[in-house]
Amino acid sequence: MIAAMVVVIRSALAEPGPTPVANTVSFNASLRARTDRPGATIDRNIYGTFAEHLGRGIYEGIWVGENSPIPNTRGLRNDVIAALRKLELSVLRWPGGCFADEYHWRDGIGPSSKRPRRANTSWGGVETNAFGVHEFMDFAELIGAQPYISVNVGSGTPREMMEWLEYMTSGTDSALAGLRRDNGRKQPWNVKYIGIGNEAWGCGGNMTPEYYADEYKRYAAFVKKYGADDFMKIAVGPSDEDYNWTEVLMKKAAKHIDGLSLHYYTLPTGNWKSKGSATQFSEPEWRSTLFRTLRMEGFIQKHSQIMDKYDPERRVALVVDEWGTWYDSEPGKGALYQQSTLRDALVAAINLNIFNRHAERVRMAASAQAINVLQSLLLTDKSKMVLTPTYHVFEMYRVHHDATLIPLDVQAPDYGKGPEALPSIHASASRSREGILHFSLVNLDPTHSANLSIALEGQTPKTVLGRVLTASSVNALNDFDHASVEPKTLRGEVAAGTVRVVLPAKSVAVLAVE
């Protein structure tokens, strides 16, 4: 069985294609893998994403309707289904975001022609409700992801939440379960993850942490068990460095919380009014973007320290359910639409490395967002679809799903100087259930390749296979006519008990070491 699994992993890692030519100027770096000191299991739920009723994320991105000339399954785009299914996404968060706290689930059930049209006061336009509860659940099943439902706390009630959970998950002959059957779904859905509100400190109600803690406990008391499994109840947590929010929530409500969310977006400028271009940027902006995304690790460390005070056994998960880059939107392309470049691939890889490295506490995450919004996995234009560089990182990093974290010691020079100097190499590693070691590596330096050596504590490497994602320029992207950023084979060698590989500048790589 192990031999068979190795073949599968090899075929996934070693797609045909030339290794990009390494830069003539390089630096030396080394990793020491502590295979003798394995860490926590990397929860596959870290590899989730998010879909909100915003711009072209749902309509055109996921839903085209059954009468569309675009190939679809019950109105859901076939190309999008196939692409997301390949990623083996763990969770899909819906319906928001800010939209969640104005969404009333009964608007999205029953015949589409009878569903009410509502103003989308969060993101503009009119919400037709053509994509509702059944459509979302159908889509989640088709792509193989667990639904993560954000319920309406800002403008809803505990009763509305209770009835929604019963409608979705009850297998009894209750009136709500009967209504679900009347609407075409005989068996209850398997819903495990419930977010109680969204950004209650902002668009979800402008609440203080003390007020929200009490509201959370009230709602949590009415999250009843209607199906086979208990729900995982996820409380609204902080945005970036709001440590007081975490302190108050954990102090007042920790025993009622299963997960606490964290939101952090990477802005190149740090300025919400002028966030910078997604595609036109200089090396200082490249460096500033990576510098700001690396702040995620400090946020996780400090919030985890606060959580440890009230939850030393780390029962409560930290759920990073909104993360990614946020640039100025492209005019005429829909709200919060932005292209995705090689820079975004490195941002994704760095964040996923950070989540892996903090697997004891970080046990779920959701990138923002899946399609046509912010740091998307996919972009669509009518019948066309393209895989973004971020998509390829998620696909390459699948090897970490449910694997065992392997701690790393990294020795590498800094990239840049002064207060915004960065580590030139960023990494995480894991051991699969079949015993394969996987190293996910990022070279942040845009002009210098890395001569990288990897030593294994307590083990001797036999073979190494790899893939790398890079391009000729930092702002290379995949558009609907040409893909410039796709994974290629990366050659390495094993010599004197050490793995050696040349990691190109501005690249993301994944190595499999037997």
N, C-alpha and C positions, 0 to 999 in steps of 0.2 A: 504493500500500500504506500509506503514511503517513497519507493522508487517511482511509482506512478505519479505521485504528487509532485516530485521533483521535475518530471517531464513537463507537467502543466505549468509550473512556475517558470521554467526555462523558456517555454514557448511564449509566455506572456511578456517576459523581460527582453527577449532577444529578437525583436522585430527587425526585418531587413532594413538596411539603410546605412550610409557611411557615417563614421564618426566625424563630427566637425573638426576641422583642423585646429589644433591647439595654438594659442598665441605664442609668439616667439619669446616674449618676456613672461617669466613665470615666477612664482614664489613656492617655497616649501611649506608643507603643513602635515600634521600627523594626528591620528585619532587612536586612542586606546579604548577598546571595547571591553567593558567589565562583564564578560560572559559568566564569570564566577559569582556575580552579585545581581541576579535578575531582579527586576522591579515589578510593578503592578501590571495587570492586564490592560492593554490599550483597548478601551471600549469602542466597538465599531460605531457606536452612536455619535462619536466625535465627527464622523464623516457624514454629516447631514446637511441639508440646505433648506431653503425658505421660499415660499411663494405667497405674495401679497397681491391684493386687488389694487394694482398700481401700474400706471402706464400701460405697456404692452406685455406685462409679465404673465397675466392670466389669459386675456383675450388677445388672440393672435399667437402668443407664446405657447399656450397649452390648449386652449379651447378655440376651435374654428367652426364648430357646429357640424351636425351630421350631413348637411347638404353642401358642405364646402367641397370644391374641387381638389383641395389639399387632402391627400390620403389620411384617413382618420379611423379611429375605432370609437364608435358612439360619440363622435364629436371631438375626440381627443387626438392630437397630432401623432401619427405613427412614427415619424422621424424623431420627434422629441422623446416619445416613449422608449424607442429602441436605444437612443443615445444615453438616456438617464439610467435605464436598466443595466447597461454595461458597467456603470460606475458602482453598482451594488450599494447604492445610497441606503443609509440606515434609517434616517427619519426625514420627514418632510413637514415643515411647520406651516400652518395656515390657520385663519385667513389674514393674519397680520402679526406684528406691525400695528401702526396707528389705526389701520382700518378695523382691526379686531374689536376695538372698543366702541365702534358704531355699527357693528354687524349683528343682525338679529337672525338667527338660524332659520326661523320659519319662513323668511323671505326666499330661502333657497331650496325649498322642497316643493313637490307637486309638479303639475304640468308647467312647462316653461312659459307657455303663453299666458298663464295666469299669475306669474310671479311679478311682484311690484317692482317698478323702476324707482331707484332711490338716488338722490344726490350723493356723490362720493365727496364728503366735505373734507376728508383728509388729503386727497390727491387730485381732486377736480373731476369734472365730467359726471356722467350718469352711470350708475351701477345697474345693469340689466338683471342681475341675479340668474342669468342663464347658466353660469357655473356656480353651483351650490353644493350642498352637503353630499348628495349622491355622486355628483360629477367629481368632486375632490376625492372621495373615498375610492371611486372607480380608478381614478388616475393613480393614487397611491398604490393600490393593488397591482396595477399594470406595470409600474416601474419597480415594484418589490420593496417599497419603503413603508415603514411604520408611520401612521399619521400622528402628528403632534398638534393638538388642537389648542389654540389660544381663545379662551372664552372671554366674553364681554363683561368686564367689571365696571368700566367707566360710565356706560349708559345702560347697563343691563341690571339683572337682579339674580340672586341665588336661585330663585325658582326657575328662571329662564335657563340657567346653566344646568340645573338638575334635570329638567325636561329634555334638554338637548342630549345629555349623557344617557338618559334612559332610552330616548329615541334611537340612538346609535348602537347601544350595546345590550339592550335587554332581549332575552330570548323567551320571555313570558308571554301571556295573552293579555297584557295590559293594553290600554287604549293607545299609548304612544308607540309601543312595539307593533301594534296592529296598523297604525298609521304608516309606519315605515314599510310594512309588508304591502299595504295598499299602494305605496309609491314605488314598488318594484323590487325591494330588497327583502327577501325572505329571511336569510340568516343574519344575526347581528354582526356588526363589524367588531374587529378586535382593536380597540383603542386603549392604549396604555398610558399615553403622556398627555397631561392636561396643564397648560399654562394659565394661571389665574391672573388674567389681566396682562397688560403690556405697557412698559414704560410709565408706570403710575406716577412717577415723579415729573412727567411731562405731558405728552399728548394723551396719555391714558387717564388723566384726571387731575394733574397738578397737585398731587397729594404729598403731605409730609411723610417721612418714613413711619412715624408713630401712628398716623391715621391709616396708612396702608397696611401696617402690621395687623391692626384690628380688623380691617376689611378682609384681609387675607384669611385670618382665622375664621371669620364668619362664613366666607365662601367655602373654605376647606372643610368645614363641618358638614356641608351639604353635598360634598363629593361622595356619593354613595356607590356601593359596589353593585352593579347590575349584571355584569358578565362574569366570566370565569376568573379574571384577574383583577387585582386591585389597581387603581390608577396611581401613577407617579405624579404627585402634585408639585408643580414648579412655581415658585413665588417670583414676583418681579424683583430682580436684584438691581445693582447699581449700574451707572454708566461710568466707564473708565475709572477715575480716581475718587469717586464719591464713597470713601471708606466709612463715613458716618452712616450711610444707608445700610450697609452690610452689618455694622455694629448693632444698629437698632433692630433690624429684622431678626438677626440671630439671637439677640438678647430676649426679644419679646415673643418670638414665634418658632424658634428652631425645632422644637419637638413636633411641630405640625408640618414642617417643610421637608420634602424629599429632594428638591433641587432648587437652587437659587441661580437666577440668570445673571449674565454679565453682557453688556453691550459695549463694543468699542469699534469705531471706524477709523481707518487710516486716511488722513488728509495730508497731502504733500505739504501744504502751506500751514496747516493748523488753523486756518481761518475759514469758518463756515460760509462767509459771504463771498469769498473768492478762493475756491478750492483747487484751482489749477486744471490744466487740460489732461485728458486721458491719454492723448497720443503725442502731443507736442511738448517735449520737456528736455531740459538740459541735464548734464551729469549732476550738478548740485541738487536739482529736483529729484533725480533718481536716488541720490544718497539720502536726502531729507525724507523721502517716502519710506525707504527701508529703515531709517533711524526711528521714524514714528511707529512703524508696525512692530518693531522690536520692543516697544514700550509694553506690549501685551504681556510679556513675561513678568515684568515688575508688577503690573496690576494683578495678575493671577497670584503671584507670591504674597502680596500684601492682603488681598481679600481672603486668601486661604489661611493666612495667619490669624486673621480675625475670626474666621469660621472655626478654626481649631480651638479657640478659647471656649466656645459653646458646644462644639461637636468634635472632641478629640479623637473619636473613633472614625471620623470622616464618613459618617453615614449619609450626610447631605451632599449631593453632587453639586459641583459648580458647572452651570450650563451656559456656555458661550453661544447664545442662540441668535446673535446678530454680530457679524464681523465681516470685514472686507474693506476695499478701497472705495472712496467716495470722491468723485471729481465733478467739475461743472458739467451739466447735462448737455448733450448735443441737440441743438435746436431742431425741431420738427420731427424728432425720432420717438417721442413719447416721454412721459415724466421719468426722470432719473435714468434715462438710457445713456450708457457710455460704452465705448469700445474697450477691449481688453488686450493688453500688450504683454510682452515678455516680462516687463516690470511687475505686472499683476501675478504672473506665474510665481515669481520669487516671493511676493507678499503671501500668496497662498501657501507656498511650501514652508516659509518661516512660521506662519501661524500654526499649521498642522504639526510641525516639529515641536513647537511650544506645547501644544495640547498633548502630544504624545509624551513629552518629558514630564508633564504634570498629571499623569494618568491616575494617580491615587485620588485626586480631587476632581479633575476635569473629566467628566464621564458622558458629556453630550455637547454637541455644538451644531450650529446651523449657519452656513455661509449666506450672505445677503447679496444677491438673491439667485434663484435658479436660472431664470430666462429673461433677457431684455431689460433687466433692472440692476443697476450698480455692478458689482463684480460678478457677472453672470458666468454660468457654466456653458450656456448656449445663447446664440443670437439668431433671430429669425427675421426674414424679410419676405412677406407673402409666402410663396411656396419654398423658399430657400431656407436652409439652416446651416450654421457653421459652429464648429467646436472651438471654444476659446482656449488660450493657453492655460487658463485656470482649470478648465475641464481636464486637460491632459495631466495636470498635477494630481487631481483627484484620482484619475485612472491609474497613474503610476504608484500612488500611495495606498492602493487597495491592499497591498501586501501586509500592511500594519493592522488590518482589522482583526481584533480579538487576539493579537499576538502579545508576547511578553516583552515588556520594556527592557532594554539593555542599556545601562548607564554608559556614558561616553566621557572621556577626558579629551578635550580638543586643544591642540597647540597650533596656532596660526597667527600671522601678523595682522595688525589692524588694517582696515581699508579706510583711508582718509586720516586726517589729523584734527586735533583740537576737540572741542566738546561734542562734536557729532562724529567722532571716529567710531567705526563699526567693526565687529569681528568679520574677517574676510570669509570665514567658513562657518556655516550654521548647519547643525545636524541633529538627527535622532536615529535610533536603531531599535530593532526588535528581533525576537526569535519566534518563528512561526511554530505551529503545533507539530509540523513535520521536521523541525529542527533546523530550518534554513535561517541564516542571519540576513536581515535586510537593513541596509544603511540608506537613509534619505539625506542627501547632501546638497547644500546650496553654496555656490560661490558668488558672494555679493559684489566682488570686484568686477567692474564692467570692462576692464582692459587687460587684466593679467590672469593667466591660467594658473592652476595649483597643481604642483607635484605632490600628490597625497599618498601617504602611507598609513595603513590600518593594521594595528597589532591586536590580536585576540588574547585576552587573559584566560589561560586554562584550556584553550582549544587551538588546533592547528588547521588553518584554512587549506582546502584542496583546490577548489575552483572558484572563479568569480565571473559573473555575467552582469551586464548592466544596460541601462538606457539613460539617455540624457536629453534634456529639453533646453535648447539655446537657439540663437539666431545671430545674424550678422550685425544687428543694431539693437539698442535697448528698447526702442519703440516699435520693433517688429510686431505684426499682428496677423490675425487670420480674418480675411474678409470673405465675401460671398463668391468671389472669383478666384482667389488664390490664398493658400495657407502657407505662411512663412514660419510658423512655430509648431513643429510636430516632433514627437520623440524619435530618436535615432539610437542605434546600437552604440554602446560605449564599451571599448575594449579595456580590460585590465589584465593584470597578471599576478600570480602568486610566486614570490621569490624569497627564499630563506625564511619561510614561515610568516611572511608579511604580505598583505594585499597592497598592490601599488596601482594607481590609476592617475591619469592626467585629467583633471576636472577643468573644462573650458571656462573662460571668463563668462560672467553673467549667465549662470546655468543652474539647472536643477537636475540632479541625477539620483537614481535608485540602483543600488548594487545588491545582488543576491550572492551570498557567500556560503558554500557548502563546507 
